[in-house]
Amino acid sequence: MDIGYWITMLRLVEIGIPWEVVANLSEIDLQMVAIIKASLLEAIQNASNIDVDSNYSAMSNYIGGLNKW
């Protein structure tokens, strides 16, 4: 077992998967769970970036008192 294996194990415990569950996963299962979790985090980040962009898309209309009512 290499350092990547243990890093994956610890990350899964950090995100809330109980040690008893993580310890009983095969190496392939560990990789699958880590990939799925990374994909979910990326999707959340992309969604929040989209929201931020849409929230600030009209900001130039209001900067410097240039209200375009």
PDB file with one MODEL, atoms N, CA, C and O in Angstrom:
MODEL        1
ATOM      1  N   MET A   1       0.841  -1.183   0.000  1.00  0.00           N
ATOM      2  CA  MET A   1       0.000   0.000   0.000  1.00  0.00           C
ATOM      3  C   MET A   1       0.882   1.240   0.000  1.00  0.00           C
ATOM      4  O   MET A   1       1.802   1.376   0.806  1.00  0.00           O
ATOM      5  N   ASP A   2       0.578   2.128  -0.913  1.00  0.00           N
ATOM      6  CA  ASP A   2       1.386   3.336  -1.037  1.00  0.00           C
ATOM      7  C   ASP A   2       0.728   4.519  -0.330  1.00  0.00           C
ATOM      8  O   ASP A   2      -0.342   4.396   0.267  1.00  0.00           O
ATOM      9  N   ILE A   3       1.389   5.647  -0.414  1.00  0.00           N
ATOM     10  CA  ILE A   3       0.901   6.844   0.277  1.00  0.00           C
ATOM     11  C   ILE A   3      -0.446   7.307  -0.286  1.00  0.00           C
ATOM     12  O   ILE A   3      -1.278   7.823   0.460  1.00  0.00           O
ATOM     13  N   GLY A   4      -0.670   7.129  -1.594  1.00  0.00           N
ATOM     14  CA  GLY A   4      -1.934   7.515  -2.209  1.00  0.00           C
ATOM     15  C   GLY A   4      -3.110   6.762  -1.612  1.00  0.00           C
ATOM     16  O   GLY A   4      -4.195   7.316  -1.438  1.00  0.00           O
ATOM     17  N   TYR A   5      -2.885   5.501  -1.304  1.00  0.00           N
ATOM     18  CA  TYR A   5      -3.925   4.673  -0.689  1.00  0.00           C
ATOM     19  C   TYR A   5      -4.338   5.266   0.647  1.00  0.00           C
ATOM     20  O   TYR A   5      -5.528   5.406   0.930  1.00  0.00           O
ATOM     21  N   TRP A   6      -3.348   5.617   1.474  1.00  0.00           N
ATOM     22  CA  TRP A   6      -3.654   6.146   2.802  1.00  0.00           C
ATOM     23  C   TRP A   6      -4.238   7.546   2.739  1.00  0.00           C
ATOM     24  O   TRP A   6      -5.085   7.906   3.556  1.00  0.00           O
ATOM     25  N   ILE A   7      -3.792   8.332   1.782  1.00  0.00           N
ATOM     26  CA  ILE A   7      -4.382   9.668   1.615  1.00  0.00           C
ATOM     27  C   ILE A   7      -5.854   9.539   1.253  1.00  0.00           C
ATOM     28  O   ILE A   7      -6.698  10.262   1.783  1.00  0.00           O
ATOM     29  N   THR A   8      -6.158   8.614   0.349  1.00  0.00           N
ATOM     30  CA  THR A   8      -7.551   8.383  -0.036  1.00  0.00           C
ATOM     31  C   THR A   8      -8.366   7.924   1.160  1.00  0.00           C
ATOM     32  O   THR A   8      -9.480   8.401   1.379  1.00  0.00           O
ATOM     33  N   MET A   9      -7.812   7.001   1.933  1.00  0.00           N
ATOM     34  CA  MET A   9      -8.516   6.505   3.127  1.00  0.00           C
ATOM     35  C   MET A   9      -8.833   7.658   4.076  1.00  0.00           C
ATOM     36  O   MET A   9      -9.964   7.792   4.543  1.00  0.00           O
ATOM     37  N   LEU A  10      -7.851   8.470   4.351  1.00  0.00           N
ATOM     38  CA  LEU A  10      -8.035   9.580   5.294  1.00  0.00           C
ATOM     39  C   LEU A  10      -9.015  10.623   4.765  1.00  0.00           C
ATOM     40  O   LEU A  10      -9.813  11.167   5.528  1.00  0.00           O
ATOM     41  N   ARG A  11      -8.960  10.901   3.478  1.00  0.00           N
ATOM     42  CA  ARG A  11      -9.902  11.872   2.904  1.00  0.00           C
ATOM     43  C   ARG A  11     -11.338  11.383   3.017  1.00  0.00           C
ATOM     44  O   ARG A  11     -12.244  12.167   3.297  1.00  0.00           O
ATOM     45  N   LEU A  12     -11.545  10.098   2.801  1.00  0.00           N
ATOM     46  CA  LEU A  12     -12.900   9.564   2.906  1.00  0.00           C
ATOM     47  C   LEU A  12     -13.413   9.634   4.338  1.00  0.00           C
ATOM     48  O   LEU A  12     -14.594   9.892   4.569  1.00  0.00           O
ATOM     49  N   VAL A  13     -12.532   9.406   5.286  1.00  0.00           N
ATOM     50  CA  VAL A  13     -12.930   9.542   6.696  1.00  0.00           C
ATOM     51  C   VAL A  13     -13.211  11.010   7.008  1.00  0.00           C
ATOM     52  O   VAL A  13     -14.153  11.320   7.737  1.00  0.00           O
ATOM     53  N   GLU A  14     -12.409  11.903   6.465  1.00  0.00           N
ATOM     54  CA  GLU A  14     -12.611  13.340   6.697  1.00  0.00           C
ATOM     55  C   GLU A  14     -13.961  13.825   6.186  1.00  0.00           C
ATOM     56  O   GLU A  14     -14.568  14.711   6.787  1.00  0.00           O
ATOM     57  N   ILE A  15     -14.440  13.250   5.073  1.00  0.00           N
ATOM     58  CA  ILE A  15     -15.719  13.710   4.530  1.00  0.00           C
ATOM     59  C   ILE A  15     -16.907  13.048   5.204  1.00  0.00           C
ATOM     60  O   ILE A  15     -18.059  13.324   4.867  1.00  0.00           O
ATOM     61  N   GLY A  16     -16.619  12.167   6.163  1.00  0.00           N
ATOM     62  CA  GLY A  16     -17.706  11.636   6.969  1.00  0.00           C
ATOM     63  C   GLY A  16     -18.034  10.171   6.792  1.00  0.00           C
ATOM     64  O   GLY A  16     -18.975   9.673   7.409  1.00  0.00           O
ATOM     65  N   ILE A  17     -17.283   9.469   5.966  1.00  0.00           N
ATOM     66  CA  ILE A  17     -17.523   8.036   5.827  1.00  0.00           C
ATOM     67  C   ILE A  17     -16.860   7.335   7.013  1.00  0.00           C
ATOM     68  O   ILE A  17     -15.667   7.526   7.247  1.00  0.00           O
ATOM     69  N   PRO A  18     -17.601   6.541   7.753  1.00  0.00           N
ATOM     70  CA  PRO A  18     -17.033   5.889   8.938  1.00  0.00           C
ATOM     71  C   PRO A  18     -15.824   5.006   8.600  1.00  0.00           C
ATOM     72  O   PRO A  18     -15.778   4.363   7.551  1.00  0.00           O
ATOM     73  N   TRP A  19     -14.862   4.994   9.502  1.00  0.00           N
ATOM     74  CA  TRP A  19     -13.649   4.209   9.309  1.00  0.00           C
ATOM     75  C   TRP A  19     -13.964   2.733   9.051  1.00  0.00           C
ATOM     76  O   TRP A  19     -13.301   2.096   8.232  1.00  0.00           O
ATOM     77  N   GLU A  20     -14.957   2.191   9.733  1.00  0.00           N
ATOM     78  CA  GLU A  20     -15.307   0.785   9.561  1.00  0.00           C
ATOM     79  C   GLU A  20     -15.725   0.497   8.115  1.00  0.00           C
ATOM     80  O   GLU A  20     -15.448  -0.580   7.586  1.00  0.00           O
ATOM     81  N   VAL A  21     -16.380   1.450   7.495  1.00  0.00           N
ATOM     82  CA  VAL A  21     -16.802   1.283   6.096  1.00  0.00           C
ATOM     83  C   VAL A  21     -15.593   1.416   5.174  1.00  0.00           C
ATOM     84  O   VAL A  21     -15.378   0.582   4.294  1.00  0.00           O
ATOM     85  N   VAL A  22     -14.810   2.469   5.381  1.00  0.00           N
ATOM     86  CA  VAL A  22     -13.638   2.715   4.537  1.00  0.00           C
ATOM     87  C   VAL A  22     -12.652   1.559   4.624  1.00  0.00           C
ATOM     88  O   VAL A  22     -12.101   1.133   3.609  1.00  0.00           O
ATOM     89  N   ALA A  23     -12.431   1.059   5.812  1.00  0.00           N
ATOM     90  CA  ALA A  23     -11.459  -0.013   6.013  1.00  0.00           C
ATOM     91  C   ALA A  23     -11.856  -1.300   5.300  1.00  0.00           C
ATOM     92  O   ALA A  23     -10.995  -2.125   4.997  1.00  0.00           O
ATOM     93  N   ASN A  24     -13.138  -1.483   5.029  1.00  0.00           N
ATOM     94  CA  ASN A  24     -13.594  -2.710   4.383  1.00  0.00           C
ATOM     95  C   ASN A  24     -13.774  -2.569   2.872  1.00  0.00           C
ATOM     96  O   ASN A  24     -14.200  -3.518   2.214  1.00  0.00           O
ATOM     97  N   LEU A  25     -13.455  -1.397   2.312  1.00  0.00           N
ATOM     98  CA  LEU A  25     -13.572  -1.206   0.870  1.00  0.00           C
ATOM     99  C   LEU A  25     -12.331  -1.744   0.167  1.00  0.00           C
ATOM    100  O   LEU A  25     -11.218  -1.646   0.685  1.00  0.00           O
ATOM    101  N   SER A  26     -12.533  -2.308  -1.008  1.00  0.00           N
ATOM    102  CA  SER A  26     -11.383  -2.735  -1.813  1.00  0.00           C
ATOM    103  C   SER A  26     -10.717  -1.489  -2.392  1.00  0.00           C
ATOM    104  O   SER A  26     -11.282  -0.397  -2.332  1.00  0.00           O
ATOM    105  N   GLU A  27      -9.537  -1.649  -2.941  1.00  0.00           N
ATOM    106  CA  GLU A  27      -8.820  -0.511  -3.513  1.00  0.00           C
ATOM    107  C   GLU A  27      -9.605   0.080  -4.689  1.00  0.00           C
ATOM    108  O   GLU A  27      -9.626   1.298  -4.866  1.00  0.00           O
ATOM    109  N   ILE A  28     -10.241  -0.761  -5.484  1.00  0.00           N
ATOM    110  CA  ILE A  28     -11.065  -0.281  -6.596  1.00  0.00           C
ATOM    111  C   ILE A  28     -12.260   0.505  -6.068  1.00  0.00           C
ATOM    112  O   ILE A  28     -12.602   1.554  -6.613  1.00  0.00           O
ATOM    113  N   ASP A  29     -12.897   0.003  -5.010  1.00  0.00           N
ATOM    114  CA  ASP A  29     -14.019   0.718  -4.397  1.00  0.00           C
ATOM    115  C   ASP A  29     -13.579   2.066  -3.843  1.00  0.00           C
ATOM    116  O   ASP A  29     -14.300   3.056  -3.967  1.00  0.00           O
ATOM    117  N   LEU A  30     -12.401   2.106  -3.233  1.00  0.00           N
ATOM    118  CA  LEU A  30     -11.873   3.365  -2.703  1.00  0.00           C
ATOM    119  C   LEU A  30     -11.690   4.386  -3.819  1.00  0.00           C
ATOM    120  O   LEU A  30     -12.050   5.554  -3.672  1.00  0.00           O
ATOM    121  N   GLN A  31     -11.129   3.933  -4.930  1.00  0.00           N
ATOM    122  CA  GLN A  31     -10.933   4.835  -6.061  1.00  0.00           C
ATOM    123  C   GLN A  31     -12.263   5.333  -6.599  1.00  0.00           C
ATOM    124  O   GLN A  31     -12.410   6.512  -6.919  1.00  0.00           O
ATOM    125  N   MET A  32     -13.227   4.434  -6.696  1.00  0.00           N
ATOM    126  CA  MET A  32     -14.547   4.807  -7.217  1.00  0.00           C
ATOM    127  C   MET A  32     -15.199   5.859  -6.317  1.00  0.00           C
ATOM    128  O   MET A  32     -15.720   6.858  -6.814  1.00  0.00           O
ATOM    129  N   VAL A  33     -15.175   5.650  -5.020  1.00  0.00           N
ATOM    130  CA  VAL A  33     -15.780   6.603  -4.079  1.00  0.00           C
ATOM    131  C   VAL A  33     -15.049   7.941  -4.149  1.00  0.00           C
ATOM    132  O   VAL A  33     -15.688   8.992  -4.132  1.00  0.00           O
ATOM    133  N   ALA A  34     -13.734   7.915  -4.228  1.00  0.00           N
ATOM    134  CA  ALA A  34     -12.959   9.156  -4.292  1.00  0.00           C
ATOM    135  C   ALA A  34     -13.270   9.920  -5.570  1.00  0.00           C
ATOM    136  O   ALA A  34     -13.386  11.145  -5.539  1.00  0.00           O
ATOM    137  N   ILE A  35     -13.407   9.222  -6.694  1.00  0.00           N
ATOM    138  CA  ILE A  35     -13.718   9.873  -7.968  1.00  0.00           C
ATOM    139  C   ILE A  35     -15.120  10.480  -7.937  1.00  0.00           C
ATOM    140  O   ILE A  35     -15.330  11.603  -8.395  1.00  0.00           O
ATOM    141  N   ILE A  36     -16.066   9.735  -7.397  1.00  0.00           N
ATOM    142  CA  ILE A  36     -17.438  10.254  -7.313  1.00  0.00           C
ATOM    143  C   ILE A  36     -17.486  11.485  -6.425  1.00  0.00           C
ATOM    144  O   ILE A  36     -18.129  12.476  -6.772  1.00  0.00           O
ATOM    145  N   LYS A  37     -16.818  11.434  -5.290  1.00  0.00           N
ATOM    146  CA  LYS A  37     -16.811  12.578  -4.375  1.00  0.00           C
ATOM    147  C   LYS A  37     -16.165  13.789  -5.035  1.00  0.00           C
ATOM    148  O   LYS A  37     -16.666  14.905  -4.900  1.00  0.00           O
ATOM    149  N   ALA A  38     -15.059  13.584  -5.746  1.00  0.00           N
ATOM    150  CA  ALA A  38     -14.389  14.694  -6.434  1.00  0.00           C
ATOM    151  C   ALA A  38     -15.309  15.286  -7.503  1.00  0.00           C
ATOM    152  O   ALA A  38     -15.355  16.503  -7.680  1.00  0.00           O
ATOM    153  N   SER A  39     -16.029  14.437  -8.203  1.00  0.00           N
ATOM    154  CA  SER A  39     -16.961  14.911  -9.233  1.00  0.00           C
ATOM    155  C   SER A  39     -18.086  15.728  -8.619  1.00  0.00           C
ATOM    156  O   SER A  39     -18.480  16.758  -9.166  1.00  0.00           O
ATOM    157  N   LEU A  40     -18.605  15.272  -7.484  1.00  0.00           N
ATOM    158  CA  LEU A  40     -19.666  16.021  -6.805  1.00  0.00           C
ATOM    159  C   LEU A  40     -19.171  17.372  -6.321  1.00  0.00           C
ATOM    160  O   LEU A  40     -19.874  18.375  -6.444  1.00  0.00           O
ATOM    161  N   LEU A  41     -17.966  17.404  -5.772  1.00  0.00           N
ATOM    162  CA  LEU A  41     -17.404  18.677  -5.317  1.00  0.00           C
ATOM    163  C   LEU A  41     -17.188  19.632  -6.491  1.00  0.00           C
ATOM    164  O   LEU A  41     -17.431  20.833  -6.372  1.00  0.00           O
ATOM    165  N   GLU A  42     -16.733  19.097  -7.620  1.00  0.00           N
ATOM    166  CA  GLU A  42     -16.547  19.925  -8.805  1.00  0.00           C
ATOM    167  C   GLU A  42     -17.881  20.475  -9.309  1.00  0.00           C
ATOM    168  O   GLU A  42     -17.964  21.638  -9.704  1.00  0.00           O
ATOM    169  N   ALA A  43     -18.918  19.648  -9.296  1.00  0.00           N
ATOM    170  CA  ALA A  43     -20.234  20.099  -9.733  1.00  0.00           C
ATOM    171  C   ALA A  43     -20.763  21.201  -8.825  1.00  0.00           C
ATOM    172  O   ALA A  43     -21.339  22.179  -9.301  1.00  0.00           O
ATOM    173  N   ILE A  44     -20.569  21.042  -7.526  1.00  0.00           N
ATOM    174  CA  ILE A  44     -20.999  22.074  -6.572  1.00  0.00           C
ATOM    175  C   ILE A  44     -20.237  23.364  -6.812  1.00  0.00           C
ATOM    176  O   ILE A  44     -20.820  24.448  -6.803  1.00  0.00           O
ATOM    177  N   GLN A  45     -18.937  23.248  -7.027  1.00  0.00           N
ATOM    178  CA  GLN A  45     -18.119  24.437  -7.276  1.00  0.00           C
ATOM    179  C   GLN A  45     -18.553  25.116  -8.570  1.00  0.00           C
ATOM    180  O   GLN A  45     -18.673  26.340  -8.619  1.00  0.00           O
ATOM    181  N   ASN A  46     -18.786  24.337  -9.609  1.00  0.00           N
ATOM    182  CA  ASN A  46     -19.232  24.918 -10.876  1.00  0.00           C
ATOM    183  C   ASN A  46     -20.582  25.600 -10.718  1.00  0.00           C
ATOM    184  O   ASN A  46     -20.799  26.677 -11.273  1.00  0.00           O
ATOM    185  N   ALA A  47     -21.485  24.992  -9.973  1.00  0.00           N
ATOM    186  CA  ALA A  47     -22.803  25.591  -9.752  1.00  0.00           C
ATOM    187  C   ALA A  47     -22.679  26.903  -8.991  1.00  0.00           C
ATOM    188  O   ALA A  47     -23.361  27.876  -9.313  1.00  0.00           O
ATOM    189  N   SER A  48     -21.820  26.934  -7.993  1.00  0.00           N
ATOM    190  CA  SER A  48     -21.665  28.171  -7.227  1.00  0.00           C
ATOM    191  C   SER A  48     -21.005  29.248  -8.070  1.00  0.00           C
ATOM    192  O   SER A  48     -21.324  30.427  -7.918  1.00  0.00           O
ATOM    193  N   ASN A  49     -20.090  28.871  -8.957  1.00  0.00           N
ATOM    194  CA  ASN A  49     -19.471  29.858  -9.852  1.00  0.00           C
ATOM    195  C   ASN A  49     -20.493  30.422 -10.818  1.00  0.00           C
ATOM    196  O   ASN A  49     -20.470  31.616 -11.119  1.00  0.00           O
ATOM    197  N   ILE A  50     -21.377  29.589 -11.299  1.00  0.00           N
ATOM    198  CA  ILE A  50     -22.424  30.057 -12.196  1.00  0.00           C
ATOM    199  C   ILE A  50     -23.329  31.037 -11.465  1.00  0.00           C
ATOM    200  O   ILE A  50     -23.690  32.075 -12.020  1.00  0.00           O
ATOM    201  N   ASP A  51     -23.696  30.726 -10.241  1.00  0.00           N
ATOM    202  CA  ASP A  51     -24.547  31.618  -9.461  1.00  0.00           C
ATOM    203  C   ASP A  51     -23.864  32.955  -9.226  1.00  0.00           C
ATOM    204  O   ASP A  51     -24.492  34.009  -9.335  1.00  0.00           O
ATOM    205  N   VAL A  52     -22.578  32.910  -8.903  1.00  0.00           N
ATOM    206  CA  VAL A  52     -21.843  34.143  -8.658  1.00  0.00           C
ATOM    207  C   VAL A  52     -21.816  34.973  -9.934  1.00  0.00           C
ATOM    208  O   VAL A  52     -22.058  36.180  -9.896  1.00  0.00           O
ATOM    209  N   ASP A  53     -21.529  34.345 -11.047  1.00  0.00           N
ATOM    210  CA  ASP A  53     -21.483  35.073 -12.309  1.00  0.00           C
ATOM    211  C   ASP A  53     -22.828  35.706 -12.636  1.00  0.00           C
ATOM    212  O   ASP A  53     -22.886  36.863 -13.051  1.00  0.00           O
ATOM    213  N   SER A  54     -23.909  34.955 -12.452  1.00  0.00           N
ATOM    214  CA  SER A  54     -25.221  35.508 -12.778  1.00  0.00           C
ATOM    215  C   SER A  54     -25.619  36.610 -11.809  1.00  0.00           C
ATOM    216  O   SER A  54     -26.297  37.561 -12.197  1.00  0.00           O
ATOM    217  N   ASN A  55     -25.203  36.490 -10.555  1.00  0.00           N
ATOM    218  CA  ASN A  55     -25.532  37.526  -9.575  1.00  0.00           C
ATOM    219  C   ASN A  55     -24.821  38.840  -9.875  1.00  0.00           C
ATOM    220  O   ASN A  55     -25.358  39.913  -9.598  1.00  0.00           O
ATOM    221  N   TYR A  56     -23.631  38.766 -10.432  1.00  0.00           N
ATOM    222  CA  TYR A  56     -22.850  39.966 -10.687  1.00  0.00           C
ATOM    223  C   TYR A  56     -22.889  40.403 -12.151  1.00  0.00           C
ATOM    224  O   TYR A  56     -22.184  41.338 -12.531  1.00  0.00           O
ATOM    225  N   SER A  57     -23.690  39.752 -12.967  1.00  0.00           N
ATOM    226  CA  SER A  57     -23.700  40.066 -14.392  1.00  0.00           C
ATOM    227  C   SER A  57     -24.164  41.498 -14.673  1.00  0.00           C
ATOM    228  O   SER A  57     -23.719  42.110 -15.644  1.00  0.00           O
ATOM    229  N   ALA A  58     -25.037  42.027 -13.846  1.00  0.00           N
ATOM    230  CA  ALA A  58     -25.547  43.381 -14.064  1.00  0.00           C
ATOM    231  C   ALA A  58     -24.865  44.411 -13.179  1.00  0.00           C
ATOM    232  O   ALA A  58     -25.326  45.550 -13.098  1.00  0.00           O
ATOM    233  N   MET A  59     -23.790  44.044 -12.524  1.00  0.00           N
ATOM    234  CA  MET A  59     -23.145  44.942 -11.583  1.00  0.00           C
ATOM    235  C   MET A  59     -22.661  46.220 -12.255  1.00  0.00           C
ATOM    236  O   MET A  59     -22.691  47.286 -11.640  1.00  0.00           O
ATOM    237  N   SER A  60     -22.219  46.136 -13.493  1.00  0.00           N
ATOM    238  CA  SER A  60     -21.723  47.340 -14.161  1.00  0.00           C
ATOM    239  C   SER A  60     -22.799  48.401 -14.298  1.00  0.00           C
ATOM    240  O   SER A  60     -22.483  49.583 -14.440  1.00  0.00           O
ATOM    241  N   ASN A  61     -24.057  48.007 -14.260  1.00  0.00           N
ATOM    242  CA  ASN A  61     -25.155  48.980 -14.324  1.00  0.00           C
ATOM    243  C   ASN A  61     -25.216  49.850 -13.078  1.00  0.00           C
ATOM    244  O   ASN A  61     -25.783  50.942 -13.122  1.00  0.00           O
ATOM    245  N   TYR A  62     -24.650  49.395 -11.977  1.00  0.00           N
ATOM    246  CA  TYR A  62     -24.794  50.088 -10.701  1.00  0.00           C
ATOM    247  C   TYR A  62     -23.488  50.649 -10.152  1.00  0.00           C
ATOM    248  O   TYR A  62     -23.511  51.368  -9.153  1.00  0.00           O
ATOM    249  N   ILE A  63     -22.373  50.351 -10.760  1.00  0.00           N
ATOM    250  CA  ILE A  63     -21.073  50.826 -10.254  1.00  0.00           C
ATOM    251  C   ILE A  63     -20.948  52.327 -10.516  1.00  0.00           C
ATOM    252  O   ILE A  63     -21.241  52.817 -11.606  1.00  0.00           O
ATOM    253  N   GLY A  64     -20.515  53.016  -9.510  1.00  0.00           N
ATOM    254  CA  GLY A  64     -20.273  54.462  -9.660  1.00  0.00           C
ATOM    255  C   GLY A  64     -21.531  55.288  -9.785  1.00  0.00           C
ATOM    256  O   GLY A  64     -21.486  56.392 -10.327  1.00  0.00           O
ATOM    257  N   GLY A  65     -22.645  54.791  -9.302  1.00  0.00           N
ATOM    258  CA  GLY A  65     -23.887  55.538  -9.350  1.00  0.00           C
ATOM    259  C   GLY A  65     -24.516  55.592 -10.722  1.00  0.00           C
ATOM    260  O   GLY A  65     -25.378  56.431 -10.982  1.00  0.00           O
ATOM    261  N   LEU A  66     -24.096  54.710 -11.595  1.00  0.00           N
ATOM    262  CA  LEU A  66     -24.648  54.697 -12.946  1.00  0.00           C
ATOM    263  C   LEU A  66     -25.848  53.765 -13.014  1.00  0.00           C
ATOM    264  O   LEU A  66     -25.842  52.764 -13.730  1.00  0.00           O
ATOM    265  N   ASN A  67     -26.860  54.113 -12.265  1.00  0.00           N
ATOM    266  CA  ASN A  67     -28.097  53.309 -12.249  1.00  0.00           C
ATOM    267  C   ASN A  67     -28.837  53.492 -13.561  1.00  0.00           C
ATOM    268  O   ASN A  67     -29.119  54.618 -13.971  1.00  0.00           O
ATOM    269  N   LYS A  68     -29.146  52.407 -14.207  1.00  0.00           N
ATOM    270  CA  LYS A  68     -29.923  52.470 -15.447  1.00  0.00           C
ATOM    271  C   LYS A  68     -31.307  51.926 -15.155  1.00  0.00           C
ATOM    272  O   LYS A  68     -31.592  50.752 -15.390  1.00  0.00           O
ATOM    273  N   TRP A  69     -32.140  52.774 -14.651  1.00  0.00           N
ATOM    274  CA  TRP A  69     -33.485  52.336 -14.278  1.00  0.00           C
ATOM    275  C   TRP A  69     -34.346  52.341 -15.461  1.00  0.00           C
ATOM    276  O   TRP A  69     -35.526  52.004 -15.367  1.00  0.00           O
TER     277      TRP A  69
ENDMDL
END
